[in-house]
Amino acid sequence: MKIAIYGLGYVGLTAAGCLTKEGHWVLGVDVSEDKIRQIAEGTSPIKEPGLAELLQQAVTNNLIKCTSNPGNLINECDMAIVCVGTPSGPDGAHNMSYIAEVSRQIAHAVDPDRKDPLTVVFRSTIRPGTIEELILPIFRSVLDSKINAVELVYNPEFLREAVAINDFFNPPKIVIGTFDGKPCANMDKMNQNLKAPVFYTRYREAEFTKFVDNTFHAVKVSFANEIGRVCLQLGISAQKVHEIFVSDTKLNISPYYLRPGGPFGGSCLPKDVRALQYISSDAGAHTHLIDSLLRSNEAHKHYLFEYCLKGVPKDAHILMLGLAFKYDSDDLRESPKVDLARKILVSGYRLSIYDPALKPRDLIGQNLGYVYSQLPNLEKLLVSQSQIEQDRFAVVIDTNGSAKTLKLTYDKFIDINALA
């Protein structure tokens, strides 16, 4: 198929690389001319293991074309996938301006007399009712009686950064929302090589899926960290408690988010929890646990800061291993490690950070804006492996498990993800 992808961030660009590997031709659309140039050169503007190789292969095989102005090229496509951002607004609700703008662009560009309808797939996380109450009215206002020139689909993604390519080809499930809950031929064609349970449903159920998943992940992380704090205060081994707890796969289900360790963060969980808080308040529901998640997470951030530096003199040299949200990623948006670094600096400590996947000159967009609003002197904080292996540190804080590959000298070592 010929597939247009609007928004070449982590989700959109990963989808582009993976779809070209499947033999589809991709038209990438993004407002960033810098991204477009890098992709055309066969390089990836984001750090995601394996993605650069997929893009290089796509460019070599002429399976990808990127532009900021697609014009009528959309009419050569069978499908358009919308992956633009839905950042948190001041009240916690998703900002839907990018979704609305791209919907208008596609509605005005599509040929109302197409032989086959353009399948317009939305993958961005959106409030339940968005397709019916915002997106569909935009298309109807432009196409009027020719609304059948498009078929709207909601298809949430379940990609985790640093393992996104594997997740694309091996999803835990495939959820597809259509007007009447019936199958879509183009979606079946796109997913024909994927082995996963497929759920066709109406728009609202599909739209709500990501909120349920991400909020439950946030619940599990916060619950585990609260138990971990109690264990630390009472002299109990949190590791042993965790070992016992996750052995029960019949009732406790998944060990992945259920170990005491770092706070949750990144571009999905905090944003979607805030949005679900807004939705439940707007609907008159009372979700006290959900309302407490972000406060609990902030409390855990501060607890870890105090725990790591308890008794450490203010002029001490601290080393943090890892700053990005995930190991082998350069995504810094709402990374709890950025918060920890900021607290350490504000408290007067000398801080060095080792994260070889992080190159400040490569940061773009919200990723760039977020980290420099929190750590404006980031470039001075980052150090090389040779530097840290020559120095001695009062405290080494390992946030991503990379200490095992290094030869370090320190007085105190803390593995954030293995509190005991």
C-alpha positions in Angstrom: 0.0 0.0 0.0 0.9 3.7 -0.2 0.6 5.2 3.3 0.9 8.8 4.4 2.1 9.4 8.0 1.4 12.8 9.5 3.8 13.6 12.4 7.3 12.0 12.4 7.9 11.8 16.1 8.6 8.6 18.0 5.4 6.9 17.0 5.1 8.2 13.5 8.8 7.6 12.5 8.8 4.2 14.0 5.7 3.3 12.1 7.3 4.7 8.9 10.4 2.6 9.3 8.5 -0.6 10.1 5.9 -0.2 7.3 8.7 0.3 4.7 10.3 -2.9 6.0 7.0 -4.6 5.1 7.2 -3.3 1.6 4.8 -0.4 1.9 5.6 3.0 0.3 5.4 5.8 2.9 4.8 9.6 2.5 6.1 11.2 5.7 4.6 14.6 6.6 6.1 16.9 9.3 6.4 20.6 9.9 10.2 20.2 10.7 12.4 20.8 7.7 15.3 19.5 9.7 13.6 16.2 10.3 12.8 15.9 6.6 16.4 16.6 5.6 17.8 14.0 8.0 15.4 11.3 6.9 16.1 12.0 3.3 19.8 11.5 4.1 18.9 8.1 5.6 19.5 9.1 9.2 17.0 9.1 12.2 16.3 12.4 14.0 15.4 10.4 17.1 17.3 7.7 19.1 15.5 4.4 18.8 17.5 1.2 18.4 17.3 -0.2 14.9 15.3 2.7 13.4 18.2 4.3 11.6 18.9 1.1 9.8 15.3 0.8 8.7 15.3 4.4 7.4 18.5 3.9 5.5 17.1 0.8 3.8 13.8 2.7 3.0 15.7 5.5 1.4 17.9 3.1 -0.6 14.9 1.3 -1.9 12.9 4.5 -2.6 10.2 3.5 -0.2 10.0 6.8 1.7 9.4 10.4 0.7 9.2 13.2 3.3 7.7 16.7 2.9 6.2 19.5 4.9 3.7 20.3 2.1 2.1 17.1 0.8 -0.4 18.9 -1.5 -2.3 16.5 -3.6 0.1 13.6 -2.9 -2.4 12.3 -0.4 -4.6 11.2 -3.3 -2.0 8.7 -4.4 -2.3 7.0 -1.0 -4.6 4.3 0.3 -4.2 5.3 3.9 -3.2 8.3 6.0 -2.0 7.7 9.6 -2.1 10.6 12.0 0.6 10.5 14.7 0.8 14.2 15.8 1.2 15.1 19.4 -1.6 15.6 22.0 0.3 17.4 24.8 -1.2 18.2 28.1 -3.1 21.5 28.4 -3.0 23.7 31.6 -6.0 21.8 33.0 -4.6 18.4 32.2 -6.9 17.8 29.2 -5.2 16.9 25.9 -4.4 19.8 23.6 -6.3 18.7 20.4 -5.2 21.6 18.2 -2.7 19.5 16.2 -5.3 16.8 15.6 -7.8 19.4 14.4 -5.3 21.1 12.1 -4.2 17.8 10.4 -7.8 16.7 10.1 -8.6 19.9 8.2 -5.5 19.5 6.0 -6.4 16.0 5.0 -10.1 16.9 4.5 -9.2 19.8 2.1 -6.6 17.8 0.2 -8.6 14.6 -0.4 -10.3 14.1 -3.7 -14.0 13.9 -2.9 -14.5 11.8 -6.1 -12.0 9.1 -5.2 -12.8 5.7 -6.4 -11.8 4.0 -3.1 -12.1 5.9 0.2 -9.0 7.1 1.9 -8.5 5.3 5.2 -7.6 7.9 7.8 -6.2 6.3 10.9 -5.7 8.2 14.1 -3.0 6.8 16.5 -2.6 9.7 18.8 -4.0 9.4 22.3 -7.4 11.2 22.3 -10.3 11.7 24.6 -13.2 9.2 24.0 -15.7 10.9 21.7 -13.0 12.9 19.8 -13.6 11.0 16.5 -17.4 11.6 16.6 -17.4 15.1 18.2 -14.3 16.8 16.7 -12.7 14.9 13.8 -15.8 13.6 11.9 -17.5 17.1 12.0 -14.3 18.6 10.5 -14.4 16.1 7.6 -18.2 16.6 7.1 -17.9 20.4 7.1 -15.4 20.1 4.2 -16.6 17.1 2.2 -20.4 17.5 2.9 -22.2 14.8 0.9 -18.9 13.3 -0.3 -18.0 12.2 3.3 -17.7 8.6 1.9 -14.4 9.7 0.3 -12.8 8.9 3.7 -13.2 6.2 6.3 -12.1 7.2 9.8 -10.4 4.6 12.0 -9.0 4.8 15.5 -6.0 2.5 16.1 -4.1 3.1 19.4 -0.4 2.2 19.5 1.3 0.2 22.2 4.9 1.1 21.5 7.5 1.4 24.3 10.5 3.5 23.7 13.9 1.7 23.2 12.0 -1.5 22.1 9.5 0.2 19.7 10.4 -1.8 16.6 9.9 -5.1 18.3 6.6 -3.9 19.8 5.4 -2.8 16.3 6.0 -6.2 14.9 4.9 -8.1 18.1 2.1 -6.0 19.6 0.3 -7.3 22.7 -3.0 -6.7 21.0 -4.4 -4.8 18.0 -7.4 -2.5 18.7 -9.3 -1.0 15.8 -12.2 1.4 16.2 -14.6 2.0 13.3 -17.9 3.7 12.9 -19.9 0.5 13.4 -17.3 -1.7 14.9 -16.9 -3.7 11.7 -13.6 -4.7 10.0 -11.7 -2.3 7.7 -10.0 -4.0 4.7 -7.0 -1.6 4.6 -6.3 -2.1 8.3 -6.5 -5.9 7.8 -4.1 -5.6 4.9 -1.6 -3.5 6.9 -1.7 -5.9 9.9 -1.8 -9.2 7.9 1.7 -10.2 9.0 1.2 -9.4 12.7 0.3 -12.1 15.1 -1.7 -10.7 18.0 -5.3 -10.7 19.3 -7.4 -8.3 17.1 -10.3 -6.3 18.6 -12.7 -4.4 16.3 -14.9 -2.1 18.2 -16.6 1.3 18.0 -14.6 4.5 18.2 -15.1 5.3 21.9 -14.1 1.9 23.2 -10.9 2.1 21.1 -10.2 5.6 22.1 -10.5 4.7 25.8 -8.1 1.7 25.6 -4.9 3.7 25.9 -6.1 5.6 28.9 -7.0 2.3 30.7 -3.7 0.7 29.8 -1.4 3.7 30.7 -3.3 4.6 33.9 -3.1 1.0 35.1 0.7 1.0 34.4 0.9 4.2 36.4 -1.1 2.6 39.2 1.3 -0.4 39.3 4.4 1.7 39.4 3.0 4.0 42.2 1.8 1.0 44.3 5.1 -0.7 44.0 7.0 2.4 45.1 4.8 3.1 48.1 5.4 -0.5 49.2 9.1 0.0 48.6 9.2 3.1 50.8 7.5 1.3 53.6 10.0 -1.6 53.3 12.9 0.8 53.5 11.5 2.6 56.5 10.9 -0.7 58.4 14.2 -2.4 57.4 12.4 -4.9 55.2 13.9 -6.2 52.0 11.8 -4.7 49.2 13.5 -7.0 46.7 12.4 -10.1 48.7 8.9 -8.7 49.0 8.8 -8.0 45.3 10.1 -11.5 44.5 7.3 -13.1 46.5 4.6 -10.8 45.1 5.3 -11.3 41.4 5.6 -15.1 41.8 1.8 -15.0 41.8 1.2 -14.8 38.1 -2.3 -16.1 38.5 -3.6 -13.1 40.4 -0.9 -10.4 40.3 -0.4 -10.9 36.6 2.6 -8.9 35.4 6.0 -8.2 37.1 7.0 -5.5 34.6 5.7 -2.4 36.4 5.5 -4.0 39.8 8.9 -3.6 41.3 10.0 -0.8 43.6 12.3 1.6 41.7 12.2 4.8 39.8 9.1 7.0 39.4 7.0 6.8 36.2 7.6 9.4 33.6 8.1 9.9 29.9 5.7 11.3 27.2 2.8 8.9 27.8 1.9 8.0 31.4 1.9 11.4 33.1 0.1 13.0 30.2 -2.6 10.3 30.0 -3.1 10.2 33.8 -3.7 14.0 33.8 -6.1 13.6 30.9 -8.0 10.8 32.6 -8.2 12.9 35.8 -9.8 15.7 33.7 -12.2 13.3 32.0 -13.4 11.7 35.2 -13.9 15.1 36.8 -15.7 16.3 33.8 -18.0 13.2 33.8 -18.7 13.6 37.6 -16.9 10.4 38.5 -14.9 10.0 41.7 -11.5 8.4 41.0 -9.5 9.0 44.2 -6.7 6.6 43.4 -6.2 8.0 39.9 -6.3 11.5 41.4 -3.6 10.6 43.8 -1.2 9.0 41.3 0.7 12.1 40.2 1.0 13.4 43.8 2.3 9.9 44.8 4.8 10.0 42.0 6.1 13.4 42.9 6.4 12.3 46.5 8.5 9.3 45.3 10.7 11.6 43.3 11.5 13.7 46.4 11.9 10.6 48.6 14.5 9.2 46.2 16.3 12.5 46.2 16.5 12.5 50.0 17.3 8.8 50.1 20.2 9.1 47.6 21.8 12.1 49.3 21.1 11.4 53.0 24.2 12.4 55.0 26.2 13.4 51.9 28.1 16.8 52.3 26.8 19.6 50.1 30.1 20.0 48.2 30.3 16.3 47.2 30.6 15.1 43.6 27.6 13.1 42.5 27.5 10.9 39.4 24.2 10.0 37.7 24.1 7.2 35.2 21.3 7.9 32.7 19.2 11.0 32.2 16.8 9.9 29.4 13.4 8.3 30.2 14.6 4.9 28.9 18.0 3.3 28.5 19.3 3.6 24.9 16.9 6.4 24.2 17.3 10.2 24.0 13.7 11.1 25.1 13.9 13.5 28.0 10.2 14.6 28.1 9.0 14.4 31.8 11.9 12.0 32.6 12.0 11.7 36.4 15.8 11.5 36.1 15.7 15.1 34.9 13.8 16.1 38.0 16.4 14.3 40.2 19.3 16.0 38.4 17.6 19.4 38.9 17.0 18.8 42.6 20.7 17.7 43.1 21.9 20.9 41.4 19.5 23.2 43.2 20.7 21.7 46.5 24.3 22.8 45.7 25.9 19.5 44.8 28.5 19.0 42.0 26.8 16.8 39.4 28.1 14.8 36.4 25.8 12.8 34.1 26.8 9.9 31.9 24.4 8.9 29.2 26.1 7.9 25.9 22.8 7.8 24.0 22.2 11.5 24.7 23.7 14.1 22.3 22.3 17.6 23.0 22.9 18.7 19.4 20.5 16.1 18.2 17.6 17.1 20.4 14.6 18.7 18.7 11.1 19.9 19.4 9.5 19.3 22.8 12.4 17.0 23.8 14.8 20.0 23.4 12.5 22.5 25.0 11.8 20.4 28.1 15.3 19.5 29.0 16.7 23.0 28.6 13.9 24.5 30.6 14.9 22.2 33.5 18.7 21.8 32.9 19.9 24.8 30.9 23.6 23.8 31.4 23.0 20.2 30.2 26.1 20.1 27.9 28.4 21.0 30.8 26.9 18.2 32.9 27.4 15.4 30.4 30.7 13.5 30.7 32.4 10.7 28.9 33.2 7.2 30.0 36.9 7.9 30.3 36.2 10.9 32.5 34.0 9.1 35.0 36.4 6.1 35.2 39.2 8.4 36.3 37.2 10.3 39.0 36.1 9.3 42.4 32.5 10.1 43.4 30.8 10.5 46.8 27.6 8.9 45.3 26.9 7.0 42.1 23.2 6.9 41.3 22.5 4.3 38.6 19.1 4.9 37.0 19.3 2.6 34.0 21.5 -0.4 35.0 24.6 0.8 33.1 27.0 0.6 36.1 27.8 -3.1 35.3 29.6 -2.0 32.1 31.7 0.6 33.8 34.7 0.7 36.2 33.8 3.2 38.8 35.2 4.4 42.1 32.7 5.7 44.8 31.8 5.9 48.4 28.1 5.1 48.0 26.3 3.3 45.2 22.5 3.4 44.7 20.7 1.4 42.0 17.4 3.3 41.7 15.7 0.3 40.1 16.7 -2.2 42.8 15.9 -0.6 46.1 16.4 -2.9 49.0 
